[in-house]
Amino acid sequence: MKSAGHPDYHFITVTMTDGSTFRTRSTYGKDGAELHLDIDSKSHPAWTGGTQTLMDRGGRVSRFKDKYGSFLKK
């Protein structure tokens, strides 16, 4: 197998939403890079069983509701 055709596989540090960290191997970034997660298994409702709350970043949710809100009304 040719080694030139494959990405570099190295250790990175992953930071969860609660601040805990772990080391894993990945092709992300360079050796020793840090990956900060916005959503993970400790905060996402699919894993926690909680209800989902929409975070309006940059007005995206409000623009969507303004554009398509009339379809939801009966």
MOBELBEL-V882385 format. One line per field, one symbol per residue. ss: DSSP state (a for helix, b for strand, c for the rest). phi: phi as a letter, one per 20 degrees, with the letter a starting at -180 (. if undefined). psi: psi as a letter, one per 30 degrees, with the letter a starting at -180 (. if undefined). A space follows every 10 residues. Layout:
BEGIN
ss=???
phi=???
psi=???
END
This chain:
BEGIN
ss=cccccccccb bbbbbccccc bbbbbbcccc cccbbbcccc ccccaaaacc ccccccccca aaaaaaaaaa aacc
phi=.fefedffdb ecdddffenf cbdbdbefld gnfdddeecb feceffeene eedeeeemmf fffffffdff feed
psi=kkffgklkjl klkkklfgfl llklklgkbl kglkjkkeka fffkfeefga kkkkkjjgge eeeeeeegff ffk.
END
